Amino acid sequence: MKTRLLALVQTLLLAAPAMLPGADRKFFSGYAGKLPAREEDKARMYFNKPAVRALLARLESGGADAADVNAALEGSGAAAGDLLRVGILRRDGERFSIGFSYFTAADMKKIYGVADRSALSLSREFFRHKRDFDRILADYPVRTVPRSQLAFVLIAGFSLNWDGLDLTQRLGYRRPPLVEGEGFRYSFWASEEVTGRDYREFYWGSSTFPDAESGRGDPSAYSFSSFGDPESDPRMNFPDLAYLSASDLAPGVRDAAERVGLHDTDEMGRHFQGILGGKLLHTISDVLFALRKEPLPAERLRTLVGGDPAPILPLLEEIRYVDRDARGLYRLRVPVFDEPDRATVEKTIALSREILGSWLARHYPEMKRDLTDLTAVRAGLSFEAVFTQIWHEIFGEVTRELARSGMIASSSSPGVRYKGSFSVLWRQSLYAFSPG
């Protein structure tokens, strides 16, 4: 599975795993947070190296001294200092041990047992409040946006994913070891593959652009975000779509994108070839915010937005962001949140926080008790330090249960043209999103 695109879109919450080959073991891995531009600052670059993987396998049974670590890494292109810098190793005096959320297959089997029980319990709590969520979402004024998709974005995306991570950290349940530097802040995890585990419709990965932190204080600042499962890369929606090359696009999307115009560009410290680019997002956001107010003809949109929307509209139709009614008016089909939607966003998140806070208070102690023997915990990390990925296993499964029950949209349903994820456009002033 490819994660190249999401790594290039710098402000993100990436929990969609990538399968990485080993000599005889396979691992998923992922990030939560805001990634650096330089590959040398990304933990995965080092984790991919066979010598590093072999060293971690040795460290599963206990620490090693500096001489053994240096010998294991000789000629690998990675030094102990690199692994300390990106958090793969931690040092206690002269001994080195595993420094991040590293889970063996045995660990994951234990986690799955806890996550399956926990997800069933938490899903029931959300089901109990379905009518309350329905009443809140009924206030969203754009009737052409499917309510189930609105629920997906606000419950699975904003609440369980983003705010769930924020809440578990604020309540002290989650304290991930962070890799930090100028312009980046992230945690990294890796888990060994367990045959038979199905992650379809685990909606635990998101990407966001423009940077949802940079526009704070500006009421007009906006972001595109997408939420999807591990099968959803590459995503045929924004922001991901802005940075995909033609070869990564589905045929219908590629045809529409080529009519808009693909070009080479330098953005976010990177050089991209043959993409739509981030500048296009400004015109698209103008179109979508205008359509959030009312259906409009193309001629009227042309007078309202900063650029000519004519080439963009067929692309938006192809990815099901808009459609046209019998009068030829363009109508919104994807959630867009502007300032008048503040109450809808805030009430949904508040209800979710109430459910989660109560549930965590009851169930966190038993989860911690049942998972005391994880490899990373034996290596010296606290349960709170490794809880980020455990939480993803729980809330990811909850999102699947909610989707399969019909409480939120399922991205694998027959009516979804490009499966695996859904997107949203939102004003940054509506939610204080901090990745990771």
N, C-alpha and C positions, 0 to 999 in steps of 0.2 A: 504494500500500500504506500502511496506517495504522501509525504507531508511537506514537500518542498515549498509549495505555495504558502501554506500557513506560516512556515518559518520566515518567509520573506515579508509577510504582512506583520509589521513589528508589534503592534499592540494587539495582544490576543490572550485568550485563555485556551490553551491547547491541551486537551485531555484525550484527543483521539490518538490511539497508539499506532506505532509503526512496528511491523514485524522485522526483526533483525536476525540474520543468520549467524549461527555459531558453529563450532566444530561438530557438536552433536546435540546442542541445546538451542532452542529458539526463544527469544525474548520479545515482548512488546515493550515500548518505551514511550515516554511523552513528557511534556512540559506543562507547567501551570505558571503563567505570568507574562511578563513583557520580555521578549527575546532580544539579544544583542545582534548587531549587524555582522560582526566578525565571527566566522566559524570557530576560531580559536577560543572564543569565550563560551561556546556551547558544549555542554556536558556530553551530548550524544556523539560528537566528533570523536571523543576519546573512548566512550563506551563501545563504539563500533570496532575498535582495534582488538584483534584476537588476543594480544598479550594482556590487555587490560581485562578482558573477559576471563582469561585464564587466572589472572591474579585475583579477581573477585571470587572465582570459584574456590581458590585456596583459602581466601579470607572468610568464607562461609562458616568454617569450623573454628575461627579464632583469629586474633591479630598476628601481625608479622613485624619483624624489626626492619630498620631502614635498609640494611644490607640486602636482605631477602627481597624487599620491594624493588630496590634499584636493580638488582640482578634480573628480576622477572621482567622489568621494563626495558632492559638494555636492547637497543636497536629497534624499538617499537615506534619511535616518533613521539612518545609520550614520556614525560618525566614525572616523578613523584610530586614536584611542585605544581605541575599542570593539574594533576588529579586533585590535589588539595584545593587549588584555586577554584575549580568548578564543582567542588563538593563531592566528588566520587569517593575520595578518601578523607578520613579524619585522623588527626594525630594526637596521641596522648603520650607525652614524653618522647621516648624513642620507639614507640609502637604505633603501627598503622592499622586501621580497621576500616570497615565499610562506613561511608559517611552520608549515604542518601537512602531513599526508600527503594531498597533492593529486595525483591521477593522471589524466592525459589518456587518451583512447582509445588513442593510440600506446603510452603507458606500460602500459596494461592488457593490450594484446596481447603485450607482452614478458613481463609478469608471468604471464599465462595459460600461455605456453609453459614457463616455469620451474616454475610451480605444477603443471601437468599431469604433467611428468616427475617432480617431487618427490613428488607425492601417490601416484603409482604405486609408486615405490620405498618410501615409508614404509608404504603399505598392505601391501605384501609382508612387511615386517618384523612388522607386527601379525598378519598371517595365520600367520606362522611360529610365533607364540606362542599360537595359539588354544587348544591343549590346556592350556597353563599358565593362561590366563585361565579356561577352563572349570573347572579344578580349584579355583581360588580361589572362583569364584562358586557352586560346588556346596555350599559351606558355609553359604550363606544359607538359613535354616531355613524360610522361608514358601514352600511348594511351589505355592501358588495364584498367586504372582506369576510371570509368564512370564520365563524365564531370558534370553531375547533382550532383553526390556525392561530387565531388571536390567543386562545388559551395555551397553545403549545409555546408560543414565544414568551408569554408572561409567566407561566407556571414552570415549564421545563427549563426555559432559558434564563430569564431574569431571576426567578425565585429559587428553584432547586439548584441550578448551576451557579450563577454569579452570587446571588445573595446567600445561598447555602454555604458557599465557601467563606463569604464575609462573616456570616453569623457564627459558624463553627470556630473561626479564628477569634472573633470578639469575645465569645464565651469561654475561650481557653481550651476548647477541645482539639484544636488544630494549631500546631506551631511548626510549620515546615522549615527545614534548613534552607536558606536562600542563597543563591548566587547573585551577587550584586555588583554593579559597576556603572559607569556613566551611561545613562539612558536605558538600563536594563535591570530587571529584578525578576528572578524566576526560581522555581524549584523543579527538580528532575526526578523521575522515577523509572524503574524497569521491573518487569514481572515476567517470569518464565511462562511460556505457553503451556497450557493444559489442554490436551486434546478433548474436543467436544464442547468447549465453552463457546456459546453463541453470543456475540455482541451486537448483532443486528438490532436496531432500534434502541440501543443504549445511547441516548442523546446527551453525551457528556463532553463534546468538543465544541468550541466556539472560536470564531475569529472576528475581530473588530477593526475597522478603519473608517475614517480617520481616528487617530489616537484619542480615546475617550477621556484622557487626562489633560490634554493640551488645550482644550477649548473651555475649560471651566471658567466661569465668570462671563462668558460670552453667550447671551441667550439665543443667538442664532446658530451656534455650533451644533453640528449633527454628527452621527456615526451610522454606518451600515454595520450590522452584525449578522452572522449566520450561525445556526446551531444545528449540529448533525451527529450522526453515528460514525463508527469507524469505517463504514463502507462508503462514506459520502465524499471522498476526495478523489478527483477534483469536483468542487461544488459549482453547479451551474447557476449561481446567484451571487449577489454582491455582499461583502467586498471582494470575495475570492475571485470572482469572474473578471475583475478589472486587471488582474495580474497573471492570467493564464495565457500561454501562447496558443496559437491556432491549433497546434497538434493535440493540445489537451482539451479542446472544446468538442462537445457533441456536435454532429453535423449541422443540425438546425440552428444551433447557437452560433456555430462558426460562420455560417452563411450570413446571419443577421449582423454579427460582429464585424465581418469584413465590409459590409455596407456602411457601417458606422465609421470604420477606419482603424486598422491596427498599425501601430508605429513603435519605433524604438524610443526608449526614454530612460532617463536616470532619475530614480526616486529612492528615498530612504537609504541613500548610500549604496544603491545597487544599480546595475545596468540591466534593463529588460529589453528583449527583442520581440517585436511583433505582438504587442499587447494593446488592450484598450486604454489602460492607464488610469491613475487616480484623479486626474483633472476632470475626466468625464463625469465622475461621481457628483460634482457640483451641479451640473446641468440636470442629471437624473434626479438628484434630491429636490431641485426646484420643481420638476415635473410632478414628482410624487407628493410633495407637500401641497401643491396646488390641487391635485386630484383628491387629496384627503378632504378638502373643503367641499368639492362638488365635481360631478362629471363634466368634462369639457371637451370641445372639439379641438382638433389640432391647430386651427387658426388662432383660437383663443390662447392656447398654451404658448404659441410662438410669441405673443405679446407679453406674457407673464414671466418667462424664464430668461436666463442670461444668454442662452445660445439657441440655435435652431433645433427643436426637438424632433423634427421630421425623421431623420435617420435613426433616432434612438427608439422611437415608438414601436417599430416592428421587433426590435430586440426585446423590449419590455413585454410585448405580447408573447413572444416565443418562450420566455422564461416565466410566464404567467404572473407578471407583476401588474399588468393591466389587461383589460379586454374592451371591446366596443359594443355598445348596445345597438338596438335597431335604428336609433337616430344618428348613429355615427359618433356618439360621444364616448370618450375614453373614460373608463371607470377603474377605480383602484381595486386590486385583488390581493394585496400583500399588506400586512400590518405596518402602519406609519403612525408614530406617536409624536404629536406636537403639544404645545403648552396646554391647550384645552383638555388634553388627555391625562393631565397630572393625577387627578383623583383616581382614575382607573388604574394607572400604574402603581401608585402608592398604596391603594387599598388592597390590590392583589398581593403585593409584596408583604404588606403588614399581616394579612391573613396567613400567608405562608410562614412568616416568621413565628407567628403564634403557634401554628401546628408544629413546626420544626423544634422550636424552643422547648415545648412541653414534651415532645417525643424524645428528644436527645436527653433531657433530664432523667427520663425513665430508663432509657435503653443504653446510653453510653457506658455506664459502669459495667454492665454485663458484657458488652462488646470488648472493652478493655481487658476484662478478666479472661475472656475466652481466647484472646489473641496475644497473650504475654510471651509466647515462645517463638515469635517471628524472628527470622535471621537478623534483620536490621536492629531489632530490639535487643537481641543477645549481643550484638556488636556494640551496644552502648547508646543507641538512639532511644529517645522516649517514644511511647505509644503516640503521643500528640505529634511528634515529628513525622511519623509515618502515616498519620490518619488521612492525609489529603487523598491518596489513591484509594484507601479503604472507603472513604466517603464517595468517591467517584463510582466505585462498584455498587454502592447502595443506591445513590440517587440515579445512576444510569439505569439500573433495573427498575426503579420506580417510574421513570419516564416511559419505559417500555410498557409497563403495566397500565399506566394511564392512557397511552396511545392505543393499546389493544382493546381497552375497555370503551374507547370512544370519548373519554373525558377531554382529551386533547387530540389534535390531528396526528395521524400516522403518515410519515413521509414515504411509506411503502404502499400506500393505498392506490387502487387503480386510477384514481383521478389525478394523481401527482405525476406530472410529465417527467421531471428530473428528480429522481428519488434520493433519499438519504438525509436531506436537510431542508430547513426553512430559513427565511431571512426576514429582517426587520430594519426599518429606518427610524431613527429616534433622535430627539433633541437631547444633547448631553446634559442639559440642565435638569432633566427629569429623574436622573438616577446617578449617584456617585459611584461609578464603576471603577474598581481598582483591580486589574488582572492579577490573579494568583492568590 
